[in-house]
Amino acid sequence: MSNWFAVQRLREGVYLIGEPMHVNSYLIVGSERAILLDTGMGISDIRSAVDQITPLPVLVVNSHYHFDHVGGNHLFDDIAIHEQGAERLQIGPPPFWIPRYLAMVEELLAKYSVFRDIDQDWFQVIAPEMQMRPLPSGFDGSTWRTITSVPTKLLRDGDELDLGGRVLKVLHTPGHTPDCICLFDAQSRLLFTGDTIDTGPIYAQFEDSNVDEFVASTEKLMAYSDMVDVLLSAHGARYQSYPELISRVHAAFVLVSAGQATLFDTQDCFGTAAKEARFNDFSIIVRSALRTTRA
């Protein structure tokens, strides 16, 4: 298994397969098959990591179509995505995304080394599975591309995915993108939140992002707060968080949508100018010219 991935058993049948400080994928295992929620960036072979955990057949479920969630799709035969993401999954990211992201990674690694040293000397709060590592030996950023894929299954809100002894419910939560979904595991009282609820920056600045839809989606998730104990997010070093984060993110989006949040100048991970509304332990990134409703 490549040391690029940070693999951690979280509880019976649930595994983090992380690319620390980049993206978190999750393997959820039932008695008959498994679901891999997102396939990461495609920098290393996520299939080999999965195969060392389970021999069961695996269905890939993409939380949405962005490149950092679908990079390993081509390594699997069965791929599911919400119906609104099927076309974009087959197109790939804008050509400037990957080179700009790699430039950001160099800066992030330099800053992280300072952060790591301070943490090791004083705090010891960075869990082993969330310690950022250099890009793999032999990785050539100039040839890194997202291999597009064709879904074999289209998902809709309310669909149930039976793994054998474990059923995951699909919750359509547009906002970050129109096809965003979360997965609800009632038996284990887990909510896999994709990019809808994150610790750290929550991106609502893309052309197909929509702040008003974020408001509605986070309100929808609030109905599940009493039925879950843990949120598992796609980004952030704090990949596990408490259900009350949902209501706080919802309240923050309400403020942003109403134009009542203070916005600071910033840029996203692709170097694009944006605005940031800052809250206690997360922030919301929006376009410099904020539109809350798509035309």
C-alpha positions in Angstrom: 0.0 0.0 0.0 1.4 3.4 -0.9 2.3 5.5 2.1 0.5 8.3 0.4 -2.7 7.2 1.9 -3.5 7.4 5.6 -5.7 4.4 6.4 -7.5 4.3 9.8 -10.2 2.0 11.0 -12.8 4.3 12.6 -15.3 1.6 13.8 -16.5 -1.8 12.7 -16.8 -1.7 8.9 -15.8 2.0 8.4 -12.4 3.1 7.3 -10.8 6.4 6.5 -8.6 6.4 3.4 -7.2 9.8 3.6 -4.9 12.0 1.6 -4.1 14.2 4.6 -4.7 18.0 4.2 -6.1 17.2 0.7 -9.2 15.0 0.8 -10.7 12.2 2.8 -12.3 9.1 1.3 -14.2 6.5 3.3 -14.7 2.7 2.8 -17.9 1.4 4.3 -18.1 -2.4 4.4 -21.2 -4.6 4.8 -21.5 -8.4 4.7 -22.0 -8.6 0.9 -20.3 -5.6 -0.6 -18.6 -2.3 0.2 -18.9 1.3 -0.8 -16.0 3.6 -1.4 -17.2 7.1 -0.9 -14.9 9.1 -3.3 -11.7 7.9 -4.9 -9.4 10.8 -4.1 -7.1 12.7 -6.3 -5.6 10.0 -8.5 -2.1 10.7 -7.3 -1.6 7.1 -6.1 -3.5 3.8 -6.4 -6.4 3.9 -4.0 -7.6 0.5 -5.3 -4.6 -1.2 -3.7 -5.5 0.4 -0.3 -9.1 -0.8 -0.6 -8.1 -4.4 -1.6 -6.0 -4.7 1.5 -9.0 -4.0 3.7 -11.8 -6.0 2.0 -12.1 -8.7 -0.7 -15.8 -7.8 -1.2 -17.1 -6.2 -4.4 -16.9 -2.4 -4.2 -19.3 0.2 -5.5 -17.7 3.7 -5.8 -20.0 6.5 -4.8 -18.9 9.9 -5.7 -20.1 12.7 -3.3 -19.8 15.0 -6.4 -17.9 15.3 -9.6 -14.8 17.4 -8.6 -11.4 16.1 -9.5 -10.2 15.5 -5.9 -13.1 13.1 -5.3 -13.1 11.1 -8.5 -9.3 10.7 -9.3 -9.3 6.9 -8.8 -12.7 6.1 -10.4 -11.0 4.5 -13.4 -9.6 1.8 -11.1 -13.1 0.4 -10.4 -15.9 -1.1 -12.5 -19.0 0.2 -10.7 -19.4 3.9 -10.2 -22.4 5.8 -8.8 -23.0 9.5 -8.8 -26.1 11.7 -8.4 -27.8 12.1 -11.7 -26.9 15.8 -11.9 -23.2 15.0 -11.9 -23.1 12.3 -14.6 -22.3 14.6 -17.5 -19.6 16.6 -15.6 -18.0 13.4 -14.4 -17.2 12.6 -18.0 -15.7 16.1 -18.7 -13.0 16.5 -16.1 -11.8 19.7 -14.4 -10.9 23.0 -16.0 -7.3 22.8 -17.4 -5.9 25.4 -15.0 -7.1 23.7 -11.8 -4.4 21.1 -11.4 -1.3 23.2 -12.1 -2.6 25.9 -9.8 -3.5 23.4 -7.2 0.0 21.9 -7.3 1.5 25.4 -6.8 -0.7 25.8 -3.7 0.5 22.4 -2.4 4.1 23.6 -2.4 3.1 26.6 -0.3 1.0 24.5 1.9 3.7 22.0 2.6 6.1 24.8 3.6 3.5 26.2 6.0 2.6 22.8 7.3 6.2 22.0 8.3 6.2 25.0 10.6 2.8 24.0 12.0 4.0 20.4 12.5 7.1 21.5 14.4 5.0 23.7 16.8 2.5 20.9 17.3 5.2 18.3 18.1 6.9 20.6 20.6 3.8 21.8 22.4 0.4 20.4 21.6 0.5 16.9 19.9 -3.0 17.5 18.4 -2.4 16.3 14.9 -3.5 12.7 14.7 -1.1 10.4 12.8 -3.6 9.8 10.0 -3.8 13.5 9.3 -0.1 14.3 9.1 0.6 15.8 5.7 3.2 14.1 3.7 5.2 15.1 0.5 4.0 14.1 -2.8 4.9 10.4 -3.6 8.4 9.7 -4.9 8.3 9.5 -8.7 5.1 11.6 -9.0 5.2 13.9 -12.0 2.9 16.8 -11.6 3.3 17.8 -15.2 1.6 14.6 -16.3 -1.0 14.4 -13.6 -4.5 14.3 -15.2 -7.9 13.3 -14.1 -9.0 10.2 -16.1 -12.7 10.7 -16.8 -15.1 8.0 -16.0 -18.7 7.0 -16.9 -21.1 6.1 -14.1 -22.8 2.7 -14.1 -25.5 3.9 -11.6 -27.2 7.2 -11.2 -28.4 8.2 -7.7 -31.4 10.2 -6.5 -32.4 11.7 -3.2 -33.7 9.0 -0.9 -32.1 6.1 -2.6 -30.9 3.3 -0.3 -27.7 1.3 -0.9 -27.8 -2.1 0.8 -24.4 -3.5 1.6 -25.7 -6.5 3.6 -26.4 -5.7 7.2 -25.8 -2.0 6.5 -27.9 0.4 4.5 -26.8 3.9 3.4 -29.3 6.5 2.5 -28.5 9.0 -0.2 -29.3 12.6 0.7 -29.1 15.1 -2.1 -27.5 18.3 -0.7 -26.7 20.8 -3.6 -24.8 24.0 -2.9 -21.2 23.2 -3.4 -22.2 21.7 -6.7 -25.6 20.7 -8.0 -24.9 17.0 -7.6 -23.5 17.0 -4.0 -24.8 14.2 -1.8 -24.3 13.0 1.8 -24.7 9.4 3.0 -26.6 8.5 6.2 -25.8 5.3 8.0 -28.6 4.9 10.5 -27.3 1.7 12.1 -23.9 3.3 12.9 -25.3 6.7 13.5 -22.9 8.3 11.0 -23.4 11.0 8.5 -20.8 11.2 5.7 -21.1 14.9 4.7 -19.0 15.2 1.5 -18.2 18.9 0.8 -21.6 20.1 2.3 -20.3 20.2 5.9 -16.5 20.6 6.4 -14.2 21.8 9.1 -12.2 24.6 7.6 -13.1 26.4 4.4 -16.5 25.4 2.8 -16.4 26.3 -0.9 -19.4 28.1 -2.3 -17.5 30.1 -4.9 -17.7 28.0 -8.1 -19.8 29.0 -11.0 -22.2 26.2 -10.2 -22.2 26.7 -6.5 -25.2 28.3 -4.9 -25.4 29.8 -1.4 -29.2 29.6 -1.2 -29.1 25.9 -2.0 -26.5 25.5 0.8 -29.0 27.1 3.1 -31.7 24.6 2.1 -29.3 21.6 2.2 -27.9 22.3 5.6 -31.4 22.9 6.9 -32.3 19.5 5.5 -29.4 17.9 7.3 -30.4 19.4 10.6 -33.3 16.9 10.6 -30.7 14.1 11.0 -28.7 15.7 13.9 -30.5 13.7 16.6 -30.0 10.5 14.6 -26.2 10.7 14.3 -23.3 10.8 16.7 -20.5 11.7 14.3 -20.0 13.6 11.1 -17.3 12.4 8.7 -16.2 15.1 6.3 -14.4 15.1 3.0 -11.9 17.8 3.9 -10.1 19.2 6.9 -7.7 17.7 9.5 -10.7 17.5 11.8 -12.4 14.9 9.7 -14.6 13.8 12.6 -17.0 16.4 14.2 -20.1 16.6 16.2 -23.7 16.8 14.9 -24.2 20.4 16.3 -21.8 21.6 13.6 -24.7 21.2 11.1 -26.8 23.9 12.8 -23.9 26.3 13.1 -23.0 25.9 9.4 -26.7 26.4 8.5 -26.8 29.6 10.6 -23.7 30.8 8.9 -25.1 30.3 5.4 -28.3 32.1 6.4 -26.1 35.1 7.3 -24.1 34.9 4.1 -27.3 34.5 2.0 -28.8 37.6 3.7 -25.7 39.7 3.1 -25.2 40.0 6.9 -21.8 38.3 7.1 -18.5 40.2 7.0 -16.6 39.2 4.0 -12.7 39.3 3.8 -10.6 39.1 0.7 -9.0 35.7 0.1 -8.3 33.2 -2.7 -9.3 29.6 -3.1 -7.0 26.6 -3.6 -6.7 27.5 -7.3 -5.5 31.0 -6.7 -8.8 32.5 -7.7 -9.8 35.7 -5.9 -12.8 35.2 -3.6 -14.4 36.4 -0.4 -14.4 34.6 3.0 -16.9 34.7 5.8 -15.1 33.5 9.0 -16.7 31.7 11.8 -15.4 29.9 14.9 -14.0 26.7 13.4 -14.9 26.9 9.7 -15.3 29.5 7.0 -17.4 30.0 3.9 -15.8 31.0 0.6 -17.9 32.8 -1.9 -17.4 34.6 -5.2 -16.0 38.1 -5.1 -19.3 39.2 -6.7 -21.7 37.2 -4.6 -24.8 35.8 -6.3 -27.0 33.7 -4.1 -29.3 32.6 -6.8 -28.3 31.2 -10.2 -29.8 32.8 -13.2 
